[in-house]
């Protein structure tokens, strides 16, 4: 048995971070950086600037916020991933004759679980020409958790990613109708990945290739990196505003530890061999990856004193992650073929001002996945194109204080997967997923 297999597969998946996604925005990006935008499916996000969360979507929007403004909220997200097995197999450990053996186990239950995305923002009008801002949020995240021992356990049993982004910004009002903004971003990611590792009798021992049980494999990793964002805001007419914003790539250098332990291998000779080869225990690994850049073009138009229409087209440069190359300590380096493609998102929304106190919101969106085909789809995220339907409301307690609530349901296309891992010990994950997601957000905003 080759000693690098457990480390190779786990390091490539966890330290790369980009090999998986999240169920809310396509890929593993989290659009839920405020709750005020949920109700309109985040349409018009780079031009609306209705509260301090514009720091994230377009820092130039701060010039629409007089005085000092604070906004804080939370978005609760419940993705659903239900797998139906259709021929998932164990790996062959490099012995072609062993290909095709069923992996056994359940369909994994609902791998989706509740997640919470907090956010907080602050803006300050220094003078009539200059604004300062600060944003704190979580631009990337993931949580999939399958039943232990499920059919796809050699690909993943649990995968979680948490991020934090700190974003100081500055905006300049060039004219009465034109503003610019720039920001600096520091981002940190933490990840936890767990899976099973099949063990077979190694050659040239008698019965070479015989399945002997599974190992537990667990990786924890973290890394950070720097990026920037910029935006422009133009009041084209008294009723029409255009926004364009860009967020740069962020290079993450990650360090982690892979821990391999016994699950149910009872053969003492095999276990002794694994120990002698240095497989059982902890191993170090590191990797670098460029998280994708994004661009948003938005339009906001006041149709009359009651209705505001919003539109949004955004692009994410997922092709910055064509593959992952992992450097391992004491074992061969690993490479994971992802072939992500750039992805687009289109959103339309509307606000209806019912009274001075109440504004109601609605929106729809189409969100494209960066996964090219079922051959490159991971069980850590069975990502696919999705459609948003959103509703929300804003209540003004006073001229300076408001609360937003929003709800969205994401309809995800039925998703097939036929992922034959480059690691011959992982086998092929084959089947279909029924997926969806629900988002609920609350946000409080105040002007001082």
C-alpha positions as CSV (number, residue, x, y, z in Angstrom):
1,X,0.0,0.0,0.0
2,X,1.4,3.4,-1.0
3,X,1.9,5.5,2.1
4,X,1.2,8.9,0.4
5,X,-2.5,8.2,-0.5
6,X,-4.2,9.4,2.8
7,X,-2.1,12.5,3.0
8,X,-2.3,13.2,-0.7
9,X,-6.1,13.2,-1.0
10,X,-6.8,15.0,2.2
11,X,-4.2,17.8,1.8
12,X,-5.4,18.5,-1.7
13,X,-9.0,18.9,-0.7
14,X,-8.7,20.8,2.5
15,X,-5.7,23.0,2.0
16,X,-6.8,24.0,-1.4
17,X,-10.1,25.4,-0.1
18,X,-11.2,26.2,-3.6
19,X,-12.0,22.6,-4.5
20,X,-15.4,22.9,-2.7
21,X,-18.2,25.4,-2.7
22,X,-21.2,26.5,-0.7
23,X,-24.9,26.2,-1.3
24,X,-26.0,29.8,-1.1
25,X,-24.0,31.7,-3.7
26,X,-22.5,29.6,-6.5
27,X,-19.1,28.2,-5.9
28,X,-18.0,28.8,-2.3
29,X,-18.7,32.5,-2.2
30,X,-21.1,34.0,0.3
31,X,-23.1,36.9,-1.0
32,X,-24.9,37.2,2.3
33,X,-22.8,40.2,3.5
34,X,-25.9,42.0,4.7
35,X,-29.6,41.2,5.3
36,X,-31.0,44.4,3.6
37,X,-30.1,42.9,0.2
38,X,-31.7,39.5,0.7
39,X,-35.2,40.7,0.1
40,X,-34.3,41.8,-3.5
41,X,-31.9,38.9,-4.2
42,X,-29.0,41.3,-3.9
43,X,-30.1,43.1,-7.1
44,X,-28.5,46.6,-7.4
45,X,-25.9,45.7,-4.8
46,X,-23.2,48.0,-6.2
47,X,-25.5,51.0,-6.6
48,X,-28.2,50.9,-3.8
49,X,-26.1,52.1,-0.9
50,X,-29.0,52.2,1.5
51,X,-26.9,51.5,4.6
52,X,-23.3,51.0,5.7
53,X,-23.0,47.6,4.2
54,X,-22.1,49.4,0.9
55,X,-18.5,49.2,2.3
56,X,-18.5,45.6,1.0
57,X,-20.5,45.9,-2.3
58,X,-19.2,49.3,-3.4
59,X,-17.2,51.6,-1.2
60,X,-18.0,54.6,-3.4
61,X,-21.6,54.3,-2.1
62,X,-20.5,55.7,1.3
63,X,-20.8,59.1,-0.2
64,X,-24.6,58.7,-0.1
65,X,-24.5,58.3,3.7
66,X,-24.2,61.6,5.6
67,X,-22.8,61.7,9.1
68,X,-21.9,58.4,10.9
69,X,-23.7,55.2,10.0
70,X,-23.5,51.8,11.6
71,X,-25.1,48.5,10.4
72,X,-24.9,45.0,11.9
73,X,-26.8,41.8,11.2
74,X,-26.8,38.1,10.8
75,X,-28.0,35.7,8.1
76,X,-29.0,32.1,8.9
77,X,-28.5,29.7,6.1
78,X,-29.9,26.1,5.8
79,X,-28.6,24.2,2.7
80,X,-30.1,20.8,1.9
81,X,-28.0,18.1,0.2
82,X,-29.7,14.7,-0.2
83,X,-27.7,12.1,-2.2
84,X,-29.0,9.0,-4.0
85,X,-26.3,6.4,-4.7
86,X,-26.1,5.0,-8.2
87,X,-22.9,2.9,-8.3
88,X,-20.4,4.5,-5.8
89,X,-17.3,2.2,-5.5
90,X,-14.3,1.7,-3.3
91,X,-10.8,2.5,-4.6
92,X,-8.5,0.0,-6.1
93,X,-5.2,1.2,-4.6
94,X,-3.6,1.0,-8.0
95,X,-4.8,-2.6,-8.8
96,X,-7.1,-2.3,-11.8
97,X,-8.7,-5.7,-11.2
98,X,-10.2,-4.4,-8.0
99,X,-12.1,-1.6,-9.7
100,X,-15.9,-1.4,-9.4
101,X,-16.4,-2.9,-6.0
102,X,-19.4,-1.2,-4.3
103,X,-18.5,1.0,-1.4
104,X,-21.5,0.0,0.7
105,X,-23.0,2.3,3.3
106,X,-26.0,4.6,3.4
107,X,-26.9,7.6,1.2
108,X,-25.6,9.9,3.9
109,X,-28.8,11.6,5.1
110,X,-29.2,15.4,4.6
111,X,-25.6,16.7,4.5
112,X,-26.7,20.3,4.9
113,X,-26.7,22.0,8.3
114,X,-27.6,25.5,9.6
115,X,-24.9,28.1,9.3
116,X,-24.7,31.7,10.5
117,X,-23.0,34.6,8.6
118,X,-22.6,37.7,10.8
119,X,-21.6,41.2,9.5
120,X,-20.9,44.7,10.8
121,X,-20.2,48.0,9.1
122,X,-19.4,51.6,10.0
123,X,-19.1,54.7,7.8
124,X,-18.0,58.3,8.7
125,X,-18.3,61.4,6.7
126,X,-15.0,63.2,7.5
127,X,-15.9,66.2,5.3
128,X,-18.2,66.9,2.3
129,X,-15.6,65.2,0.0
130,X,-14.2,62.3,2.1
131,X,-15.7,59.3,3.8
132,X,-14.1,56.5,5.8
133,X,-15.5,53.0,6.4
134,X,-14.9,49.6,8.0
135,X,-16.5,46.3,7.2
136,X,-16.3,42.9,8.9
137,X,-17.9,39.9,7.3
138,X,-17.4,36.3,6.1
139,X,-17.1,36.2,2.2
140,X,-16.5,32.4,2.0
141,X,-18.0,29.5,3.9
142,X,-19.1,25.9,3.8
143,X,-20.6,23.1,5.9
144,X,-21.5,19.6,4.7
145,X,-21.9,16.8,7.2
146,X,-22.8,13.2,6.1
147,X,-23.6,10.2,8.2
148,X,-20.5,8.4,9.3
149,X,-19.8,5.4,7.0
150,X,-22.0,6.6,4.1
151,X,-21.3,5.4,0.5
152,X,-19.2,8.4,-0.3
153,X,-17.1,8.3,2.9
154,X,-13.8,8.0,0.9
155,X,-14.5,11.4,-0.7
156,X,-15.8,13.3,2.4
157,X,-17.8,12.8,5.7
158,X,-17.5,16.3,7.0
159,X,-16.2,19.5,5.5
160,X,-16.4,23.0,7.0
161,X,-14.8,26.3,6.1
162,X,-15.0,29.5,8.1
163,X,-13.7,32.9,7.0
164,X,-13.4,36.4,8.3
165,X,-12.7,39.5,6.2
166,X,-11.7,42.9,7.6
167,X,-12.2,45.7,5.1
168,X,-11.2,49.4,5.8
169,X,-12.2,51.7,3.0
170,X,-12.1,55.3,1.9
171,X,-14.4,57.2,-0.6
172,X,-14.1,60.5,-2.4
173,X,-16.9,62.6,-3.9
174,X,-15.4,64.0,-7.1
175,X,-18.5,65.9,-8.2
176,X,-22.1,66.1,-7.2
177,X,-22.8,63.0,-9.4
178,X,-19.6,61.0,-9.4
179,X,-17.8,59.2,-6.5
180,X,-14.9,56.8,-6.1
181,X,-14.0,54.3,-3.4
182,X,-11.2,51.9,-2.5
183,X,-10.6,49.4,0.3
184,X,-8.0,47.0,1.7
185,X,-9.0,43.5,2.7
186,X,-7.4,41.0,5.1
187,X,-8.9,37.6,5.0
188,X,-8.4,34.5,7.1
189,X,-9.8,31.0,6.5
190,X,-10.1,28.0,8.8
191,X,-11.0,24.5,7.6
192,X,-11.9,21.1,9.0
193,X,-12.1,18.1,6.7
194,X,-12.9,14.5,7.6
195,X,-13.2,11.3,5.5
196,X,-12.5,7.6,5.6
197,X,-9.5,5.9,4.0
198,X,-9.9,2.3,2.6
199,X,-7.1,-0.1,3.5
200,X,-6.2,-3.1,1.4
201,X,-3.5,-5.8,1.8
202,X,-0.4,-4.4,0.0
203,X,1.6,-6.3,-2.5
204,X,3.5,-8.7,-2.4
205,X,1.6,-10.0,0.7
206,X,-0.7,-13.0,0.2
207,X,-4.2,-11.8,-0.8
208,X,-2.9,-8.5,-2.1
209,X,-5.8,-6.1,-2.7
210,X,-8.1,-7.6,-0.1
211,X,-10.2,-4.9,1.7
212,X,-9.3,-4.8,5.4
213,X,-11.3,-1.9,6.7
214,X,-11.1,1.9,7.0
215,X,-9.0,4.5,8.6
216,X,-10.2,7.9,9.9
217,X,-8.5,10.9,8.3
218,X,-8.9,14.4,9.6
219,X,-7.3,17.7,8.4
220,X,-7.3,21.1,10.0
221,X,-5.7,24.0,8.2
222,X,-5.7,27.8,8.2
223,X,-4.2,30.6,6.2
224,X,-4.6,34.3,5.4
225,X,-4.0,36.8,2.7
226,X,-4.5,40.3,1.5
227,X,-6.5,41.9,-1.3
228,X,-8.2,45.1,-2.3
229,X,-11.5,46.4,-3.6
230,X,-12.6,49.5,-5.5
231,X,-15.8,51.1,-6.9
232,X,-17.3,54.0,-8.8
233,X,-20.8,55.4,-8.4
234,X,-22.5,57.7,-10.9
235,X,-25.8,59.5,-10.6
236,X,-26.6,59.5,-14.3
237,X,-30.0,61.3,-13.8
238,X,-31.9,62.4,-10.8
239,X,-33.7,59.0,-10.8
240,X,-31.0,56.6,-12.2
241,X,-27.8,55.6,-10.5
242,X,-25.1,53.2,-11.8
243,X,-22.5,51.4,-9.8
244,X,-19.4,49.4,-10.8
245,X,-17.3,47.6,-8.2
246,X,-14.4,45.1,-8.2
247,X,-12.8,42.9,-5.6
248,X,-9.4,41.5,-6.2
249,X,-8.1,38.0,-6.0
250,X,-6.7,36.9,-2.6
251,X,-3.8,34.6,-2.4
252,X,-4.0,32.3,0.6
253,X,-1.0,30.5,2.0
254,X,-2.3,27.7,4.1
255,X,-0.6,25.4,6.6
256,X,-2.2,22.4,8.2
257,X,-2.0,19.0,9.8
258,X,-3.3,15.7,8.5
259,X,-4.1,13.1,11.2
260,X,-4.6,9.5,10.3
261,X,-6.0,7.0,12.9
262,X,-7.6,3.6,12.8
263,X,-11.3,3.2,12.4
264,X,-12.0,-0.5,12.1
265,X,-8.9,-2.3,10.7
266,X,-8.5,-5.3,13.0
267,X,-5.5,-7.0,11.3
268,X,-2.5,-6.5,13.5
269,X,0.0,-7.1,10.7
270,X,-1.6,-4.5,8.5
271,X,-1.8,-2.0,11.3
272,X,1.8,-2.6,12.1
273,X,2.7,-2.0,8.5
274,X,0.8,1.3,8.4
275,X,2.6,2.4,11.6
276,X,6.0,1.4,10.3
277,X,5.4,3.3,7.0
278,X,4.6,6.4,9.1
279,X,1.0,6.7,7.8
280,X,-0.7,6.6,11.2
281,X,-0.2,9.8,13.2
282,X,0.1,13.5,12.1
283,X,1.7,15.0,9.0
284,X,2.3,18.5,7.9
285,X,1.4,20.0,4.5
286,X,1.1,23.4,2.8
287,X,-0.5,24.9,-0.3
288,X,-1.2,28.2,-2.0
289,X,-4.3,29.2,-3.9
290,X,-5.8,32.4,-5.4
291,X,-9.4,33.0,-4.4
292,X,-11.3,34.5,-7.3
293,X,-11.8,38.1,-8.1
294,X,-15.3,39.5,-8.7
295,X,-16.9,42.4,-10.5
296,X,-20.5,43.8,-10.2
297,X,-22.4,46.2,-12.4
298,X,-25.6,47.6,-10.9
299,X,-28.5,49.9,-11.8
300,X,-31.0,51.5,-9.5
301,X,-33.9,53.5,-11.0
302,X,-36.6,55.4,-9.1
303,X,-39.7,54.8,-11.2
304,X,-41.7,57.1,-9.0
305,X,-42.0,58.1,-5.4
306,X,-43.2,54.6,-4.5
307,X,-41.3,52.1,-6.7
308,X,-37.5,51.6,-7.1
309,X,-36.3,49.1,-9.7
310,X,-32.9,47.3,-9.3
311,X,-30.7,45.3,-11.6
312,X,-27.4,43.5,-11.2
313,X,-24.9,41.6,-13.4
314,X,-21.9,40.1,-11.6
315,X,-18.9,38.0,-12.7
316,X,-16.6,35.8,-10.6
317,X,-13.2,34.7,-11.9
318,X,-13.3,31.1,-10.7
319,X,-10.8,30.1,-13.5
320,X,-8.1,31.3,-11.1
321,X,-8.4,27.8,-9.7
322,X,-7.7,25.3,-12.5
323,X,-5.9,22.9,-10.2
324,X,-4.3,22.6,-6.8
325,X,-0.7,21.6,-6.1
326,X,0.0,20.5,-2.6
327,X,3.5,20.3,-1.0
328,X,3.6,17.4,1.5
329,X,6.3,16.8,4.1
330,X,8.0,13.4,3.6
331,X,5.6,12.2,0.9
332,X,5.1,13.0,-2.7
333,X,3.4,16.3,-3.7
334,X,-0.2,16.1,-4.8
335,X,-2.2,17.6,-7.6
336,X,-6.0,18.0,-7.9
337,X,-7.7,18.7,-11.2
338,X,-10.6,21.1,-10.7
339,X,-11.0,23.0,-14.0
340,X,-13.3,25.7,-12.6
341,X,-14.8,28.1,-15.1
342,X,-15.7,31.7,-14.6
343,X,-19.3,32.2,-13.5
344,X,-22.0,34.9,-14.0
345,X,-25.0,36.0,-11.9
346,X,-28.0,38.1,-13.0
347,X,-30.5,39.6,-10.5
348,X,-33.6,41.7,-10.8
349,X,-35.5,43.3,-7.9
350,X,-37.9,46.0,-6.7
351,X,-38.6,48.1,-3.6
352,X,-42.1,49.4,-2.8
353,X,-42.3,52.3,-0.4
354,X,-45.6,51.7,1.3
355,X,-45.3,54.5,3.8
356,X,-42.6,56.5,5.6
357,X,-42.2,53.5,7.9
358,X,-42.5,50.5,5.6
359,X,-40.7,49.4,2.5
360,X,-41.3,46.0,0.9
361,X,-38.8,44.2,-1.3
362,X,-38.8,41.4,-3.8
363,X,-36.3,39.8,-6.2
364,X,-35.2,37.0,-8.4
365,X,-31.8,35.8,-9.6
366,X,-29.9,33.2,-11.7
367,X,-26.6,32.1,-10.2
368,X,-24.2,30.0,-12.3
369,X,-21.9,27.3,-10.8
370,X,-18.1,27.2,-11.6
371,X,-18.2,23.4,-11.8
372,X,-17.9,22.3,-15.4
373,X,-19.3,18.8,-15.2
374,X,-20.3,16.0,-12.9
375,X,-16.8,14.5,-13.3
376,X,-15.3,17.5,-11.3
377,X,-18.1,17.9,-8.8
378,X,-17.1,17.2,-5.2
379,X,-19.3,15.6,-2.5
380,X,-18.0,18.3,-0.2
381,X,-20.2,20.6,-2.3
382,X,-22.5,19.2,-5.0
383,X,-22.6,22.6,-6.6
384,X,-24.9,23.5,-9.5
385,X,-26.7,26.5,-11.1
386,X,-29.5,27.8,-8.9
387,X,-32.4,30.3,-9.0
388,X,-33.3,32.8,-6.2
389,X,-36.8,33.9,-5.2
390,X,-36.6,36.6,-2.4
391,X,-38.9,38.7,-0.2
392,X,-38.1,41.2,2.4
393,X,-39.2,44.3,4.4
394,X,-37.6,47.4,6.0
395,X,-39.1,49.2,8.9
396,X,-38.0,52.7,9.9
397,X,-38.4,53.3,13.6
398,X,-37.4,56.9,13.0
399,X,-35.6,58.9,10.4
400,X,-32.2,57.5,11.6
401,X,-33.0,54.0,12.8
402,X,-34.3,51.0,10.8
403,X,-34.4,47.2,10.7
404,X,-34.4,44.9,7.7
405,X,-35.6,41.3,7.4
406,X,-35.3,39.1,4.4
407,X,-36.0,35.6,3.2
408,X,-34.8,33.7,0.1
409,X,-35.3,30.2,-1.3
410,X,-32.8,28.8,-3.7
411,X,-33.9,26.3,-6.2
412,X,-31.0,24.1,-7.4
413,X,-31.1,21.9,-10.5
414,X,-31.0,18.1,-9.9
415,X,-27.3,17.4,-9.7
416,X,-25.4,14.4,-11.0
417,X,-22.0,13.4,-9.8
418,X,-19.5,10.9,-11.4
419,X,-16.3,11.9,-9.6
420,X,-13.4,9.5,-10.1
421,X,-10.8,10.7,-7.7
422,X,-7.2,11.0,-8.9
423,X,-6.3,9.1,-5.7
424,X,-6.9,5.4,-6.7
425,X,-7.8,4.6,-3.0
426,X,-10.9,6.9,-3.1
427,X,-12.9,5.2,-5.8
428,X,-15.7,6.8,-7.8
429,X,-18.6,8.8,-6.3
430,X,-21.6,8.3,-8.5
431,X,-25.2,9.3,-8.0
432,X,-27.5,12.3,-7.9
433,X,-28.2,15.1,-5.4
434,X,-31.5,16.9,-4.7
435,X,-30.4,20.3,-3.3
436,X,-31.9,23.6,-2.1
437,X,-31.3,26.3,0.4
438,X,-33.2,28.7,2.6
439,X,-31.8,32.1,3.9
440,X,-33.2,34.3,6.7
441,X,-31.6,37.5,7.6
442,X,-32.0,40.4,10.1
443,X,-30.1,43.7,10.1
444,X,-30.2,46.8,12.3
445,X,-29.0,50.2,10.9
446,X,-28.5,53.5,12.7
447,X,-27.4,57.0,11.6
448,X,-25.7,59.1,14.4
